[in-house]
């Protein structure tokens, strides 16, 4: 199966290793942001997507989720 983001081979699920890790990192970070700032999932993604230090893989995942 191919990654739905980039077409690379998907190891498990719908994402390649890089996009899968990016998605997992987003999921892992969300509870902390929700607790600290009371953000919804979409608000969290929008905020993280605007941070200059956010990596390319994460920004691609965010763009895909929000579209």
Gaussian input, Z-matrix of N, CA and C with variables (Angstrom, degrees):
# hf/3-21g

backbone

0 1
 N
 C     1     B1
 C     2     B2     1     A1
 N     3     B3     2     A2     1     D1
 C     4     B4     3     A3     2     D2
 C     5     B5     4     A4     3     D3
 N     6     B6     5     A5     4     D4
 C     7     B7     6     A6     5     D5
 C     8     B8     7     A7     6     D6
 N     9     B9     8     A8     7     D7
 C    10    B10     9     A9     8     D8
 C    11    B11    10    A10     9     D9
 N    12    B12    11    A11    10    D10
 C    13    B13    12    A12    11    D11
 C    14    B14    13    A13    12    D12
 N    15    B15    14    A14    13    D13
 C    16    B16    15    A15    14    D14
 C    17    B17    16    A16    15    D15
 N    18    B18    17    A17    16    D16
 C    19    B19    18    A18    17    D17
 C    20    B20    19    A19    18    D18
 N    21    B21    20    A20    19    D19
 C    22    B22    21    A21    20    D20
 C    23    B23    22    A22    21    D21
 N    24    B24    23    A23    22    D22
 C    25    B25    24    A24    23    D23
 C    26    B26    25    A25    24    D24
 N    27    B27    26    A26    25    D25
 C    28    B28    27    A27    26    D26
 C    29    B29    28    A28    27    D27
 N    30    B30    29    A29    28    D28
 C    31    B31    30    A30    29    D29
 C    32    B32    31    A31    30    D30
 N    33    B33    32    A32    31    D31
 C    34    B34    33    A33    32    D32
 C    35    B35    34    A34    33    D33
 N    36    B36    35    A35    34    D34
 C    37    B37    36    A36    35    D35
 C    38    B38    37    A37    36    D36
 N    39    B39    38    A38    37    D37
 C    40    B40    39    A39    38    D38
 C    41    B41    40    A40    39    D39
 N    42    B42    41    A41    40    D40
 C    43    B43    42    A42    41    D41
 C    44    B44    43    A43    42    D42
 N    45    B45    44    A44    43    D43
 C    46    B46    45    A45    44    D44
 C    47    B47    46    A46    45    D45
 N    48    B48    47    A47    46    D46
 C    49    B49    48    A48    47    D47
 C    50    B50    49    A49    48    D48
 N    51    B51    50    A50    49    D49
 C    52    B52    51    A51    50    D50
 C    53    B53    52    A52    51    D51
 N    54    B54    53    A53    52    D52
 C    55    B55    54    A54    53    D53
 C    56    B56    55    A55    54    D54
 N    57    B57    56    A56    55    D55
 C    58    B58    57    A57    56    D56
 C    59    B59    58    A58    57    D57
 N    60    B60    59    A59    58    D58
 C    61    B61    60    A60    59    D59
 C    62    B62    61    A61    60    D60
 N    63    B63    62    A62    61    D61
 C    64    B64    63    A63    62    D62
 C    65    B65    64    A64    63    D63
 N    66    B66    65    A65    64    D64
 C    67    B67    66    A66    65    D65
 C    68    B68    67    A67    66    D66
 N    69    B69    68    A68    67    D67
 C    70    B70    69    A69    68    D68
 C    71    B71    70    A70    69    D69
 N    72    B72    71    A71    70    D70
 C    73    B73    72    A72    71    D71
 C    74    B74    73    A73    72    D72
 N    75    B75    74    A74    73    D73
 C    76    B76    75    A75    74    D74
 C    77    B77    76    A76    75    D75
 N    78    B78    77    A77    76    D76
 C    79    B79    78    A78    77    D77
 C    80    B80    79    A79    78    D78
 N    81    B81    80    A80    79    D79
 C    82    B82    81    A81    80    D80
 C    83    B83    82    A82    81    D81
 N    84    B84    83    A83    82    D82
 C    85    B85    84    A84    83    D83
 C    86    B86    85    A85    84    D84
 N    87    B87    86    A86    85    D85
 C    88    B88    87    A87    86    D86
 C    89    B89    88    A88    87    D87
 N    90    B90    89    A89    88    D88
 C    91    B91    90    A90    89    D89
 C    92    B92    91    A91    90    D90
 N    93    B93    92    A92    91    D91
 C    94    B94    93    A93    92    D92
 C    95    B95    94    A94    93    D93
 N    96    B96    95    A95    94    D94
 C    97    B97    96    A96    95    D95
 C    98    B98    97    A97    96    D96
 N    99    B99    98    A98    97    D97
 C   100   B100    99    A99    98    D98
 C   101   B101   100   A100    99    D99
 N   102   B102   101   A101   100   D100
 C   103   B103   102   A102   101   D101
 C   104   B104   103   A103   102   D102
 N   105   B105   104   A104   103   D103
 C   106   B106   105   A105   104   D104
 C   107   B107   106   A106   105   D105
 N   108   B108   107   A107   106   D106
 C   109   B109   108   A108   107   D107
 C   110   B110   109   A109   108   D108
 N   111   B111   110   A110   109   D109
 C   112   B112   111   A111   110   D110
 C   113   B113   112   A112   111   D111
 N   114   B114   113   A113   112   D112
 C   115   B115   114   A114   113   D113
 C   116   B116   115   A115   114   D114
 N   117   B117   116   A116   115   D115
 C   118   B118   117   A117   116   D116
 C   119   B119   118   A118   117   D117
 N   120   B120   119   A119   118   D118
 C   121   B121   120   A120   119   D119
 C   122   B122   121   A121   120   D120
 N   123   B123   122   A122   121   D121
 C   124   B124   123   A123   122   D122
 C   125   B125   124   A124   123   D123
 N   126   B126   125   A125   124   D124
 C   127   B127   126   A126   125   D125
 C   128   B128   127   A127   126   D126
 N   129   B129   128   A128   127   D127
 C   130   B130   129   A129   128   D128
 C   131   B131   130   A130   129   D129
 N   132   B132   131   A131   130   D130
 C   133   B133   132   A132   131   D131
 C   134   B134   133   A133   132   D132
 N   135   B135   134   A134   133   D133
 C   136   B136   135   A135   134   D134
 C   137   B137   136   A136   135   D135
 N   138   B138   137   A137   136   D136
 C   139   B139   138   A138   137   D137
 C   140   B140   139   A139   138   D138
 N   141   B141   140   A140   139   D139
 C   142   B142   141   A141   140   D140
 C   143   B143   142   A142   141   D141
 N   144   B144   143   A143   142   D142
 C   145   B145   144   A144   143   D143
 C   146   B146   145   A145   144   D144
 N   147   B147   146   A146   145   D145
 C   148   B148   147   A147   146   D146
 C   149   B149   148   A148   147   D147
 N   150   B150   149   A149   148   D148
 C   151   B151   150   A150   149   D149
 C   152   B152   151   A151   150   D150
 N   153   B153   152   A152   151   D151
 C   154   B154   153   A153   152   D152
 C   155   B155   154   A154   153   D153
 N   156   B156   155   A155   154   D154
 C   157   B157   156   A156   155   D155
 C   158   B158   157   A157   156   D156
 N   159   B159   158   A158   157   D157
 C   160   B160   159   A159   158   D158
 C   161   B161   160   A160   159   D159
 N   162   B162   161   A161   160   D160
 C   163   B163   162   A162   161   D161
 C   164   B164   163   A163   162   D162
 N   165   B165   164   A164   163   D163
 C   166   B166   165   A165   164   D164
 C   167   B167   166   A166   165   D165
 N   168   B168   167   A167   166   D166
 C   169   B169   168   A168   167   D167
 C   170   B170   169   A169   168   D168
 N   171   B171   170   A170   169   D169
 C   172   B172   171   A171   170   D170
 C   173   B173   172   A172   171   D171
 N   174   B174   173   A173   172   D172
 C   175   B175   174   A174   173   D173
 C   176   B176   175   A175   174   D174
 N   177   B177   176   A176   175   D175
 C   178   B178   177   A177   176   D176
 C   179   B179   178   A178   177   D177
 N   180   B180   179   A179   178   D178
 C   181   B181   180   A180   179   D179
 C   182   B182   181   A181   180   D180
 N   183   B183   182   A182   181   D181
 C   184   B184   183   A183   182   D182
 C   185   B185   184   A184   183   D183
 N   186   B186   185   A185   184   D184
 C   187   B187   186   A186   185   D185
 C   188   B188   187   A187   186   D186
 N   189   B189   188   A188   187   D187
 C   190   B190   189   A189   188   D188
 C   191   B191   190   A190   189   D189
 N   192   B192   191   A191   190   D190
 C   193   B193   192   A192   191   D191
 C   194   B194   193   A193   192   D192
 N   195   B195   194   A194   193   D193
 C   196   B196   195   A195   194   D194
 C   197   B197   196   A196   195   D195
 N   198   B198   197   A197   196   D196
 C   199   B199   198   A198   197   D197
 C   200   B200   199   A199   198   D198

   B1=1.4514
   B2=1.5299
   B3=1.3191
   B4=1.4633
   B5=1.5230
   B6=1.3227
   B7=1.4607
   B8=1.5199
   B9=1.3276
   B10=1.4624
   B11=1.5209
   B12=1.3376
   B13=1.4574
   B14=1.5314
   B15=1.3358
   B16=1.4671
   B17=1.5272
   B18=1.3164
   B19=1.4537
   B20=1.5143
   B21=1.3400
   B22=1.4714
   B23=1.5214
   B24=1.3103
   B25=1.4562
   B26=1.5258
   B27=1.3210
   B28=1.4628
   B29=1.5266
   B30=1.3231
   B31=1.4662
   B32=1.5335
   B33=1.3287
   B34=1.4548
   B35=1.5200
   B36=1.2847
   B37=1.4543
   B38=1.5185
   B39=1.3240
   B40=1.4611
   B41=1.5229
   B42=1.3311
   B43=1.4623
   B44=1.5228
   B45=1.3456
   B46=1.4638
   B47=1.5348
   B48=1.3069
   B49=1.4648
   B50=1.5217
   B51=1.3350
   B52=1.4590
   B53=1.5267
   B54=1.3111
   B55=1.4630
   B56=1.5334
   B57=1.3169
   B58=1.4645
   B59=1.5153
   B60=1.3213
   B61=1.4584
   B62=1.5293
   B63=1.3257
   B64=1.4675
   B65=1.5251
   B66=1.3236
   B67=1.4653
   B68=1.5326
   B69=1.3227
   B70=1.4660
   B71=1.5270
   B72=1.3230
   B73=1.4569
   B74=1.5266
   B75=1.3268
   B76=1.4659
   B77=1.5256
   B78=1.3192
   B79=1.4614
   B80=1.5322
   B81=1.3319
   B82=1.4637
   B83=1.5217
   B84=1.3261
   B85=1.4600
   B86=1.5128
   B87=1.3182
   B88=1.4590
   B89=1.5248
   B90=1.3290
   B91=1.4708
   B92=1.5378
   B93=1.3215
   B94=1.4735
   B95=1.5231
   B96=1.3207
   B97=1.4656
   B98=1.5295
   B99=1.3238
   B100=1.4650
   B101=1.5203
   B102=1.3196
   B103=1.4613
   B104=1.5255
   B105=1.3289
   B106=1.4671
   B107=1.5286
   B108=1.3272
   B109=1.4626
   B110=1.5241
   B111=1.3153
   B112=1.4569
   B113=1.5208
   B114=1.3195
   B115=1.4603
   B116=1.5230
   B117=1.3219
   B118=1.4609
   B119=1.5294
   B120=1.3242
   B121=1.4671
   B122=1.5304
   B123=1.3245
   B124=1.4654
   B125=1.5288
   B126=1.3197
   B127=1.4729
   B128=1.5265
   B129=1.3155
   B130=1.4631
   B131=1.5250
   B132=1.3309
   B133=1.4642
   B134=1.5284
   B135=1.3161
   B136=1.4674
   B137=1.5285
   B138=1.3257
   B139=1.4686
   B140=1.5164
   B141=1.3268
   B142=1.4606
   B143=1.5338
   B144=1.3190
   B145=1.4534
   B146=1.5177
   B147=1.3306
   B148=1.4601
   B149=1.5348
   B150=1.3174
   B151=1.4652
   B152=1.5224
   B153=1.3223
   B154=1.4709
   B155=1.5273
   B156=1.3038
   B157=1.4564
   B158=1.5197
   B159=1.3179
   B160=1.4568
   B161=1.5242
   B162=1.3077
   B163=1.4614
   B164=1.5192
   B165=1.3194
   B166=1.4606
   B167=1.5222
   B168=1.3296
   B169=1.4683
   B170=1.5272
   B171=1.3151
   B172=1.4676
   B173=1.5214
   B174=1.3250
   B175=1.4657
   B176=1.5284
   B177=1.3160
   B178=1.4681
   B179=1.5282
   B180=1.3109
   B181=1.4683
   B182=1.5256
   B183=1.3234
   B184=1.4567
   B185=1.5243
   B186=1.3159
   B187=1.4639
   B188=1.5221
   B189=1.3153
   B190=1.4614
   B191=1.5251
   B192=1.3175
   B193=1.4720
   B194=1.5293
   B195=1.3259
   B196=1.4606
   B197=1.5298
   B198=1.3231
   B199=1.4763
   B200=1.5185
   A1=108.67
   A2=116.12
   A3=121.57
   A4=111.18
   A5=115.34
   A6=122.35
   A7=108.40
   A8=116.98
   A9=119.21
   A10=112.47
   A11=117.27
   A12=121.03
   A13=111.97
   A14=116.51
   A15=118.80
   A16=114.34
   A17=118.02
   A18=120.67
   A19=115.07
   A20=117.59
   A21=118.82
   A22=108.72
   A23=114.76
   A24=118.77
   A25=110.00
   A26=116.09
   A27=122.01
   A28=108.43
   A29=115.22
   A30=120.36
   A31=110.46
   A32=116.45
   A33=121.90
   A34=107.28
   A35=116.40
   A36=119.61
   A37=112.19
   A38=115.63
   A39=120.65
   A40=113.51
   A41=117.83
   A42=121.47
   A43=111.87
   A44=114.97
   A45=120.98
   A46=108.07
   A47=116.10
   A48=120.63
   A49=111.66
   A50=117.75
   A51=121.34
   A52=111.82
   A53=117.60
   A54=120.21
   A55=110.83
   A56=117.19
   A57=120.64
   A58=111.72
   A59=116.53
   A60=120.70
   A61=110.42
   A62=116.84
   A63=120.94
   A64=110.04
   A65=117.35
   A66=121.09
   A67=110.60
   A68=116.59
   A69=120.55
   A70=110.82
   A71=117.29
   A72=120.51
   A73=111.54
   A74=116.76
   A75=119.82
   A76=110.81
   A77=116.28
   A78=119.82
   A79=111.72
   A80=116.92
   A81=120.70
   A82=112.03
   A83=117.10
   A84=120.81
   A85=114.52
   A86=117.33
   A87=120.39
   A88=114.75
   A89=120.96
   A90=119.02
   A91=113.24
   A92=116.63
   A93=119.80
   A94=110.71
   A95=116.34
   A96=120.88
   A97=110.28
   A98=116.57
   A99=120.56
   A100=110.03
   A101=116.64
   A102=121.01
   A103=111.02
   A104=116.50
   A105=120.72
   A106=112.96
   A107=117.03
   A108=119.90
   A109=114.36
   A110=117.82
   A111=121.32
   A112=113.64
   A113=116.80
   A114=121.07
   A115=112.08
   A116=115.78
   A117=120.49
   A118=107.55
   A119=116.93
   A120=122.01
   A121=110.54
   A122=117.25
   A123=121.17
   A124=110.60
   A125=117.26
   A126=120.58
   A127=110.48
   A128=115.78
   A129=121.49
   A130=110.62
   A131=116.78
   A132=120.63
   A133=111.13
   A134=116.62
   A135=120.05
   A136=111.16
   A137=117.42
   A138=120.79
   A139=111.80
   A140=116.35
   A141=120.27
   A142=110.38
   A143=116.49
   A144=120.99
   A145=113.92
   A146=117.33
   A147=121.90
   A148=113.80
   A149=116.97
   A150=120.85
   A151=109.06
   A152=116.47
   A153=120.22
   A154=112.82
   A155=118.26
   A156=121.46
   A157=114.44
   A158=117.49
   A159=120.92
   A160=109.09
   A161=115.95
   A162=121.46
   A163=114.31
   A164=114.16
   A165=122.38
   A166=112.38
   A167=116.92
   A168=120.51
   A169=110.18
   A170=116.18
   A171=120.79
   A172=109.94
   A173=117.27
   A174=120.37
   A175=110.97
   A176=117.65
   A177=120.63
   A178=110.74
   A179=116.82
   A180=120.94
   A181=109.85
   A182=117.23
   A183=121.20
   A184=110.69
   A185=117.11
   A186=120.69
   A187=111.10
   A188=116.66
   A189=120.89
   A190=111.30
   A191=116.87
   A192=120.75
   A193=110.85
   A194=116.30
   A195=120.28
   A196=113.41
   A197=116.93
   A198=118.17
   A199=112.06
   D1=148.27
   D2=-178.81
   D3=-100.22
   D4=149.66
   D5=174.93
   D6=-62.79
   D7=132.15
   D8=-178.20
   D9=-73.54
   D10=-9.09
   D11=179.62
   D12=-93.61
   D13=-44.94
   D14=-169.63
   D15=-128.24
   D16=-9.00
   D17=179.28
   D18=87.51
   D19=-6.61
   D20=175.14
   D21=-64.59
   D22=166.39
   D23=178.24
   D24=-66.69
   D25=130.69
   D26=178.18
   D27=-86.40
   D28=123.21
   D29=179.97
   D30=-68.41
   D31=-53.99
   D32=174.39
   D33=-143.39
   D34=146.40
   D35=-178.82
   D36=73.63
   D37=-145.07
   D38=-173.65
   D39=-106.42
   D40=-1.72
   D41=-176.93
   D42=-117.33
   D43=151.74
   D44=171.73
   D45=-70.71
   D46=178.13
   D47=-178.31
   D48=-57.06
   D49=-47.23
   D50=-176.18
   D51=-66.70
   D52=-47.37
   D53=-179.82
   D54=-70.76
   D55=-32.97
   D56=176.04
   D57=-63.82
   D58=-42.16
   D59=177.89
   D60=-66.60
   D61=-40.33
   D62=178.30
   D63=-60.75
   D64=-44.44
   D65=179.15
   D66=-64.68
   D67=-43.36
   D68=179.15
   D69=-61.35
   D70=-40.44
   D71=178.50
   D72=-64.76
   D73=-38.67
   D74=175.91
   D75=-62.39
   D76=-46.07
   D77=179.19
   D78=-62.63
   D79=-40.69
   D80=-179.34
   D81=-65.97
   D82=-36.10
   D83=-177.31
   D84=-79.50
   D85=-24.27
   D86=-174.17
   D87=-58.37
   D88=-45.77
   D89=-178.28
   D90=-57.52
   D91=-35.79
   D92=179.06
   D93=-66.19
   D94=-44.13
   D95=179.72
   D96=-66.94
   D97=-41.30
   D98=179.65
   D99=-62.03
   D100=-43.79
   D101=-179.67
   D102=-65.81
   D103=-45.66
   D104=-175.26
   D105=-74.74
   D106=-38.49
   D107=-171.93
   D108=-119.74
   D109=-6.35
   D110=179.73
   D111=67.07
   D112=33.69
   D113=-176.67
   D114=-85.85
   D115=145.39
   D116=170.41
   D117=-75.86
   D118=169.49
   D119=178.71
   D120=-57.61
   D121=-44.86
   D122=-178.53
   D123=-66.90
   D124=-43.44
   D125=177.86
   D126=-60.58
   D127=-41.89
   D128=177.90
   D129=-59.92
   D130=-48.79
   D131=-179.66
   D132=-61.25
   D133=-42.78
   D134=178.98
   D135=-61.61
   D136=-42.65
   D137=-179.32
   D138=-67.43
   D139=-46.36
   D140=-179.73
   D141=-63.77
   D142=-38.23
   D143=179.67
   D144=-63.16
   D145=-24.31
   D146=-179.08
   D147=-89.78
   D148=-10.93
   D149=-179.47
   D150=-72.80
   D151=129.31
   D152=-175.95
   D153=-63.35
   D154=-27.80
   D155=-178.89
   D156=-83.82
   D157=-2.15
   D158=179.17
   D159=-70.49
   D160=131.59
   D161=-175.82
   D162=-73.24
   D163=163.39
   D164=-177.94
   D165=-58.74
   D166=-44.45
   D167=-176.95
   D168=-63.02
   D169=-42.43
   D170=179.90
   D171=-66.02
   D172=-44.09
   D173=179.48
   D174=-61.89
   D175=-36.45
   D176=177.55
   D177=-65.65
   D178=-42.90
   D179=177.92
   D180=-62.62
   D181=-46.11
   D182=-179.94
   D183=-59.75
   D184=-46.63
   D185=179.73
   D186=-59.59
   D187=-40.34
   D188=179.65
   D189=-66.47
   D190=-43.28
   D191=-179.39
   D192=-65.51
   D193=-42.01
   D194=-175.73
   D195=-78.25
   D196=-12.86
   D197=-179.20
   D198=-84.70

